[in-house]
Amino acid sequence: MIYSQEDPADALFYVQKGKVKTTVVSKHGKEAVLAIAGPGQFFGEGALLAGHPVRISTASSIGQSRVLRFSKEAVVRLLHEDSDFADLFASHMLARAVRVEEELVDQLFDSVERQLARVLLSLAQFGKGDQPQPVILKISPETLAQMVGASRPRVSAFLNKFRKLGFIDYNGGLKVNSSLLSIVLRD
């Protein structure tokens, strides 16, 4: 656990190694996965917003991770004094805004099958290099269901379909094949 919902929002975090899952729990106890941050990504940006004294989500490491913690004051100082840091952080925030917008469009208009394919391709870092990377972490169907807003049995059914079609493999972890992109690209 890195921080919990309702903890003081007093720091920004940066993933050096591993992955961090950000979740939120509703008043009725329903949990949703907001994001999974990997190496080179920030999380906990809400600490920088005026009027947000407490965390609205929980962040926890998935497996072994190395995470840097920056106090709110240090981040504000770096944004003003270090143009390289300011550029890196601004790029992160713009990329995140685009990703959130794409995810909203997915939720509004795409099928669960297509949403799941997009999540798997994103976790495999498809498009960041020549070949998709195997997802080394063990991600449960429950977590995937929370990420796409569907039931676990429905997500499991699509995972089985993807495996039968050769789009993914389960063998000590989840490996995503580039052929999964065909689900996202079809009309």
Backbone torsions as a table, in degrees:
resi	resn	phi	psi	omega
1	MET	NA	127.9	179.1
2	ILE	-97.8	-46.2	169.9
3	TYR	-155.3	160.3	-178.2
4	SER	-115.7	155.5	173.4
5	GLN	-54.0	133.2	-178.9
6	GLU	83.8	-3.8	171.8
7	ASP	-67.2	158.6	175.3
8	PRO	-59.8	136.1	178.2
9	ALA	-90.8	87.3	-172.1
10	ASP	-125.6	8.3	-176.8
11	ALA	-156.3	157.0	173.5
12	LEU	-111.0	147.5	-177.3
13	PHE	-123.6	154.5	-179.1
14	TYR	-136.3	127.9	-178.8
15	VAL	-85.6	117.5	174.0
16	GLN	-88.5	-39.0	-175.9
17	LYS	-148.9	140.9	177.2
18	GLY	92.6	-158.5	-178.7
19	LYS	-140.8	149.3	-179.9
20	VAL	-128.6	130.4	179.7
21	LYS	-100.3	131.1	175.9
22	THR	-108.8	125.4	-178.0
23	THR	-128.7	164.0	175.0
24	VAL	-137.9	145.5	178.0
25	VAL	-118.2	128.8	179.5
26	SER	-74.2	171.5	176.8
27	LYS	-60.1	-25.7	-178.0
28	HIS	-93.1	6.0	175.5
29	GLY	88.1	5.8	178.7
30	LYS	-82.5	130.2	-178.0
31	GLU	-101.3	141.1	176.1
32	ALA	-132.6	141.3	175.2
33	VAL	-87.5	121.2	179.4
34	LEU	-85.7	-40.6	-176.0
35	ALA	-165.2	160.6	169.3
36	ILE	-126.2	115.8	-179.1
37	ALA	-96.1	137.3	178.4
38	GLY	-115.8	-173.1	-178.3
39	PRO	-53.5	135.2	178.7
40	GLY	85.1	9.2	-179.8
41	GLN	-117.2	146.8	174.8
42	PHE	-90.4	158.2	168.3
43	PHE	-152.7	162.8	-177.7
44	GLY	82.6	24.9	-176.1
45	GLU	-63.4	-20.5	179.5
46	GLY	-57.6	-22.1	178.6
47	ALA	-62.4	-23.0	-177.2
48	LEU	-85.3	-10.6	-177.0
49	LEU	-84.0	133.4	174.9
50	ALA	-67.0	139.9	178.4
51	GLY	87.8	2.5	176.9
52	HIS	-117.0	77.4	-176.9
53	PRO	-75.4	-18.2	-179.4
54	VAL	-126.4	157.9	179.1
55	ARG	-70.3	139.4	176.2
56	ILE	-99.3	0.6	-178.3
57	SER	-144.0	174.4	176.0
58	THR	-116.1	138.7	176.9
59	ALA	-120.2	131.2	178.6
60	SER	-140.6	147.5	180.0
61	SER	-72.9	141.5	172.1
62	ILE	-103.1	106.3	-175.5
63	GLY	73.2	-156.9	179.7
64	GLN	-82.7	130.2	-179.8
65	SER	-139.0	157.4	172.0
66	ARG	-120.9	119.6	-174.2
67	VAL	-125.4	132.7	175.2
68	LEU	-94.7	140.9	178.3
69	ARG	-112.1	128.0	177.1
70	PHE	-117.3	124.0	177.1
71	SER	-62.8	153.5	179.5
72	LYS	-55.3	-43.0	-178.7
73	GLU	-63.4	-41.5	179.7
74	ALA	-64.8	-39.4	-179.8
75	VAL	-66.2	-44.9	179.1
76	VAL	-60.0	-43.5	178.9
77	ARG	-62.7	-46.0	179.8
78	LEU	-62.2	-38.8	179.2
79	LEU	-62.5	-33.4	179.6
80	HIS	-83.7	-32.8	-170.8
81	GLU	-104.6	-21.4	-173.6
82	ASP	-121.0	101.9	-176.1
83	SER	-65.2	-32.1	177.9
84	ASP	-64.7	-44.6	177.7
85	PHE	-65.0	-43.4	179.9
86	ALA	-60.4	-40.7	177.9
87	ASP	-65.1	-44.0	179.2
88	LEU	-61.4	-46.0	-178.3
89	PHE	-68.5	-41.0	178.0
90	ALA	-62.8	-41.3	177.4
91	SER	-61.7	-42.6	178.0
92	HIS	-60.6	-47.6	-176.6
93	MET	-65.9	-38.7	177.2
94	LEU	-65.9	-44.0	178.2
95	ALA	-62.4	-39.5	178.9
96	ARG	-66.0	-41.2	178.8
97	ALA	-61.2	-42.6	178.0
98	VAL	-63.7	-44.1	-179.8
99	ARG	-62.0	-42.5	179.3
100	VAL	-64.2	-41.2	178.5
101	GLU	-64.1	-43.5	178.0
102	GLU	-61.9	-41.3	179.5
103	GLU	-65.9	-36.8	176.9
104	LEU	-64.3	-44.3	177.5
105	VAL	-61.0	-42.6	176.6
106	ASP	-57.1	-47.7	-178.7
107	GLN	-62.0	-36.2	-177.0
108	LEU	-78.6	-36.5	-168.2
109	PHE	-122.8	-20.0	-174.5
110	ASP	-94.9	155.3	175.5
111	SER	-71.3	161.6	176.5
112	VAL	-59.5	-39.0	179.6
113	GLU	-58.3	-46.8	-179.6
114	ARG	-69.4	-39.8	178.0
115	GLN	-61.0	-43.8	179.1
116	LEU	-63.3	-42.4	178.1
117	ALA	-60.2	-43.4	179.0
118	ARG	-62.7	-43.2	179.6
119	VAL	-62.1	-45.6	-179.5
120	LEU	-63.3	-41.9	178.7
121	LEU	-64.5	-37.8	178.0
122	SER	-66.3	-45.0	178.6
123	LEU	-62.5	-32.8	179.4
124	ALA	-82.1	0.3	-179.4
125	GLN	57.8	38.7	178.0
126	PHE	-60.7	134.7	-178.8
127	GLY	93.4	-5.3	177.9
128	LYS	-108.1	67.4	-176.7
129	GLY	128.6	-177.4	-176.6
130	ASP	-73.3	-39.8	-175.5
131	GLN	-125.2	146.6	173.1
132	PRO	-61.9	143.7	179.3
133	GLN	-91.2	141.6	174.8
134	PRO	-61.5	141.1	174.2
135	VAL	-77.0	110.0	-173.2
136	ILE	-76.7	-32.1	-179.6
137	LEU	-72.3	155.5	174.2
138	LYS	-91.9	111.4	-179.8
139	ILE	-108.4	128.2	-173.9
140	SER	-81.0	155.5	172.8
141	PRO	-58.0	-31.3	177.5
142	GLU	-62.0	-45.3	179.1
143	THR	-64.2	-44.4	177.6
144	LEU	-61.2	-40.1	178.9
145	ALA	-62.5	-40.2	177.9
146	GLN	-65.7	-33.5	-178.7
147	MET	-72.0	-33.2	-177.9
148	VAL	-101.7	-4.7	178.0
149	GLY	72.3	40.7	180.0
150	ALA	-132.6	169.7	178.7
151	SER	-74.1	154.8	177.9
152	ARG	-62.0	-42.7	178.4
153	PRO	-61.0	-36.4	179.2
154	ARG	-67.3	-43.3	178.1
155	VAL	-64.5	-42.8	178.5
156	SER	-60.1	-39.2	178.6
157	ALA	-62.5	-42.3	179.1
158	PHE	-69.8	-37.2	176.3
159	LEU	-61.0	-42.6	177.5
160	ASN	-63.8	-40.5	177.2
161	LYS	-62.0	-46.3	-179.8
162	PHE	-61.5	-38.9	179.4
163	ARG	-66.2	-44.6	179.6
164	LYS	-62.1	-33.2	179.4
165	LEU	-83.9	-3.6	178.2
166	GLY	82.2	14.1	-179.9
167	PHE	-78.4	-29.5	179.9
168	ILE	-138.6	161.9	173.2
169	ASP	-133.4	142.9	169.6
170	TYR	-108.6	113.5	176.6
171	ASN	-155.7	81.4	-176.7
172	GLY	76.3	11.6	-178.1
173	GLY	160.0	177.5	-177.9
174	LEU	-103.4	119.1	178.7
175	LYS	-108.5	126.2	-179.1
176	VAL	-102.4	126.3	178.3
177	ASN	-93.3	149.1	-177.0
178	SER	-60.8	-20.6	178.9
179	SER	-63.6	-19.0	177.6
180	LEU	-61.4	-25.3	178.9
181	LEU	-56.1	-27.3	-179.6
182	SER	-61.2	-30.0	177.3
183	ILE	-66.3	-40.5	-177.8
184	VAL	-72.5	-36.1	-173.7
185	LEU	-85.0	-19.2	-177.5
186	ARG	-72.8	154.9	178.9
187	ASP	-89.3	NA	NA
